Amino acid sequence: MEPQRKHSAALHTCYPCRRTIPYRIYAVIHTCGIISLMYHHAHSLATADTTLTTSLLLIADVVLAFMWATTTCLRFNPVHRTEYPKRYLAKPKEDFPKPDVFICTADPYKEPPMMVVNTILSVMAYDYPSDKLSVYVSDDGGSSLTLFALMEAAMFSEHWLPFCKKNSVEDRSPEVYFSSKSQYWTDEAENIKTMYEDMKKRVEHGVHSSKVDTRHDHPTIVKVLQSDEIEVMPNLIYVSREKNGASPHHFKAGALNTLVGIN
């Protein structure tokens, strides 16, 4: 009975695809055909006079064989997964895992701060225990404007997150919500919209009124902008790893590696 109880409480199931064995048989036959084709090309190169044509055909078939082999590796053991998110409701909140969400940005010109802000707010408003959630924002450009936008987002989240939970909001990005729900707004929604528009004006005014600095050389910057120490809110942490010309930084990939190392 114990294994049955564990299976019934599983959050997801995983079982192999029924067509796995026929596909493996097909893959073996196809591989034998490829080997025979390569042997034919090699024999033609050794005996035929049209060396250039045979060489080009060999190169083309090698490329196609490589592409087929890489896709076959992924299909050699296919599985089906079924998730049961509603089973989380039966678990006590104390047993919920503590996920870390990484959001990467680099250039306020190419990735407008308000776009980053909306992404952050939608993640922070997940239907998940707030005290278990941590959002890390990696700013590889080290822009003070991005940091300013996140500080504004942290203050606005104190109003936006309770509003989303109270009204079961599904479009948790403020920009999306306020552009699609206008005919159903309540007085509370109007007040939240006004606060959002004010925040948006302040951030965009900073973009248009001053030059946005993205520093190639800067020290490590870590700012805890929101935490659950005072009230139940997700953690919001701004991170800009150290960059200097003497060491390769590998752009966003290096920034993501830094975040993984921190956690």
MOPE-V958631 format. One record per residue. N is the residue number from 1. RES is the residue in one small letter. PHI is phi in whole degrees, 0 to 359 (NA if undefined). PSI is psi in degrees with one decimal (* if undefined). D_LAST is the distance of its C-alpha to the last C-alpha in whole Angstrom. Layout:
n: <N/N>
res: <RES/RES>
phi: <PHI/PHI>
psi: <PSI/PSI>
d_last: <D_LAST/D_LAST>
This chain:
n: <1/2/3/4/5/6/7/8/9/10/11/12/13/14/15/16/17/18/19/20/21/22/23/24/25/26/27/28/29/30/31/32/33/34/35/36/37/38/39/40/41/42/43/44/45/46/47/48/49/50/51/52/53/54/55/56/57/58/59/60/61/62/63/64/65/66/67/68/69/70/71/72/73/74/75/76/77/78/79/80/81/82/83/84/85/86/87/88/89/90/91/92/93/94/95/96/97/98/99/100/101/102/103/104/105/106/107/108/109/110/111/112/113/114/115/116/117/118/119/120/121/122/123/124/125/126/127/128/129/130/131/132/133/134/135/136/137/138/139/140/141/142/143/144/145/146/147/148/149/150/151/152/153/154/155/156/157/158/159/160/161/162/163/164/165/166/167/168/169/170/171/172/173/174/175/176/177/178/179/180/181/182/183/184/185/186/187/188/189/190/191/192/193/194/195/196/197/198/199/200/201/202/203/204/205/206/207/208/209/210/211/212/213/214/215/216/217/218/219/220/221/222/223/224/225/226/227/228/229/230/231/232/233/234/235/236/237/238/239/240/241/242/243/244/245/246/247/248/249/250/251/252/253/254/255/256/257/258/259/260/261/262/263>
res: <m/e/p/q/r/k/h/s/a/a/l/h/t/c/y/p/c/r/r/t/i/p/y/r/i/y/a/v/i/h/t/c/g/i/i/s/l/m/y/h/h/a/h/s/l/a/t/a/d/t/t/l/t/t/s/l/l/l/i/a/d/v/v/l/a/f/m/w/a/t/t/t/c/l/r/f/n/p/v/h/r/t/e/y/p/k/r/y/l/a/k/p/k/e/d/f/p/k/p/d/v/f/i/c/t/a/d/p/y/k/e/p/p/m/m/v/v/n/t/i/l/s/v/m/a/y/d/y/p/s/d/k/l/s/v/y/v/s/d/d/g/g/s/s/l/t/l/f/a/l/m/e/a/a/m/f/s/e/h/w/l/p/f/c/k/k/n/s/v/e/d/r/s/p/e/v/y/f/s/s/k/s/q/y/w/t/d/e/a/e/n/i/k/t/m/y/e/d/m/k/k/r/v/e/h/g/v/h/s/s/k/v/d/t/r/h/d/h/p/t/i/v/k/v/l/q/s/d/e/i/e/v/m/p/n/l/i/y/v/s/r/e/k/n/g/a/s/p/h/h/f/k/a/g/a/l/n/t/l/v/g/i/n>
phi: <NA/297/297/294/296/294/292/292/265/294/276/202/238/220/217/290/291/291/269/295/296/301/292/294/297/299/296/294/298/297/296/298/296/296/297/296/295/296/296/298/297/295/294/294/297/280/241/278/272/279/293/297/298/296/295/295/295/296/298/298/290/295/297/296/295/296/298/294/296/294/286/294/301/286/263/288/222/289/227/249/240/232/259/231/297/292/291/298/296/278/266/294/299/295/268/292/292/250/284/250/254/257/236/252/217/219/224/297/283/279/235/307/305/292/293/294/300/296/297/296/296/293/289/296/268/308/281/205/307/298/286/261/258/230/244/252/251/261/256/286/272/61/279/292/292/297/297/299/297/289/296/295/296/296/291/292/297/294/257/288/295/299/296/296/290/294/255/51/290/264/276/277/278/304/299/289/297/283/264/233/242/298/280/247/291/260/298/297/296/297/294/296/298/298/296/294/296/297/298/298/295/296/292/291/296/295/292/274/267/216/285/279/263/240/271/280/239/199/285/293/234/229/232/272/268/207/213/262/287/268/221/286/220/295/284/234/236/264/229/227/291/296/224/212/295/281/235/292/253/59/55/295/298/294/295/293/298/296/298/297/295/297/269>
psi: <-29.3/-44.7/-33.7/-40.8/-40.4/-39.3/-38.7/-24.3/2.7/144.8/-15.5/157.3/152.7/124.7/149.2/153.2/144.0/-24.5/17.0/-48.6/-48.4/-37.0/-37.0/-38.7/-44.4/-40.8/-38.7/-44.7/-43.0/-39.0/-41.3/-38.8/-40.4/-42.1/-40.7/-39.1/-42.1/-37.8/-40.3/-42.8/-42.7/-40.3/-38.3/-38.4/-33.7/-21.8/-31.2/160.8/-27.2/70.2/-40.7/-48.1/-44.5/-38.6/-42.0/-40.3/-38.1/-45.3/-43.6/-42.5/-32.7/-42.7/-46.4/-38.1/-39.4/-43.7/-41.1/-40.5/-40.4/-37.7/-32.3/-35.3/-37.0/-27.8/-0.1/-26.7/62.9/147.7/158.4/136.0/140.5/125.5/149.5/73.2/-26.1/-19.9/-14.5/-30.2/-26.6/-9.9/141.9/145.0/-25.0/-22.4/-2.2/141.1/165.0/90.1/147.2/125.5/124.3/128.4/122.7/137.8/161.1/-37.9/115.6/-19.0/-45.6/-29.1/88.2/138.2/-35.0/-30.5/-41.4/-41.4/-45.9/-36.6/-44.5/-45.7/-37.4/-34.8/-43.5/-25.1/14.3/150.3/77.2/148.6/119.8/-35.4/-6.5/-10.2/135.6/131.2/121.0/125.4/116.3/114.1/98.3/-14.7/-13.3/35.6/131.7/-27.4/-40.8/-41.9/-41.9/-42.4/-37.9/-34.1/-40.5/-41.2/-37.5/-40.7/-39.9/-30.2/-24.7/-20.7/-36.3/-42.6/-48.4/-35.2/-42.5/-43.3/-39.1/-38.2/9.5/49.1/130.5/-37.5/85.3/-2.9/120.6/-39.4/-41.5/-43.3/-47.2/-9.8/-5.9/-8.5/24.8/-34.5/-7.5/11.9/142.0/177.6/-37.8/-42.8/-37.0/-40.6/-42.0/-40.3/-41.8/-42.9/-39.1/-44.1/-38.4/-44.8/-42.7/-40.7/-41.9/-42.6/-46.6/-29.0/-38.3/-34.1/-43.6/-22.7/-13.6/161.0/131.3/125.4/128.0/107.8/128.4/-28.8/119.3/155.0/175.0/134.5/121.7/120.4/124.1/106.3/-23.5/138.5/169.6/21.6/-37.6/-47.2/166.0/97.9/150.8/152.7/134.8/115.5/128.5/128.8/129.7/105.5/158.4/138.1/136.1/155.1/-17.6/-17.1/137.3/136.3/-14.4/24.7/-138.9/-31.3/-41.9/-36.8/-40.1/-38.8/-36.9/-43.3/-43.0/-38.0/-36.6/-38.5/*>
d_last: <38/35/33/35/33/30/31/32/29/26/24/25/28/28/32/33/35/39/40/38/41/43/41/40/44/44/41/43/46/45/44/47/48/46/47/51/50/49/52/54/53/53/56/57/56/58/61/61/62/60/57/55/55/54/51/50/50/48/45/45/45/43/40/41/41/37/36/38/36/32/33/35/32/30/33/34/32/31/30/31/28/29/26/27/25/28/27/24/27/29/25/25/22/21/20/18/14/12/11/8/11/11/14/15/18/20/24/25/29/28/25/27/25/26/25/22/22/24/21/19/21/22/18/18/22/21/23/20/20/18/17/14/13/11/12/10/13/13/16/17/21/20/23/24/25/22/21/24/24/21/22/25/23/21/25/26/24/25/28/27/25/28/30/28/28/31/33/31/30/29/29/26/26/29/30/31/32/35/36/37/38/40/43/42/40/41/41/38/36/39/37/34/35/37/33/31/34/34/31/31/34/32/30/32/35/32/32/35/37/35/33/30/28/25/25/24/24/22/19/16/16/13/15/15/17/17/16/18/19/23/23/21/19/16/13/14/12/14/12/15/14/17/19/23/26/26/22/22/19/19/19/17/16/15/13/11/10/9/6/5/5/4/0>
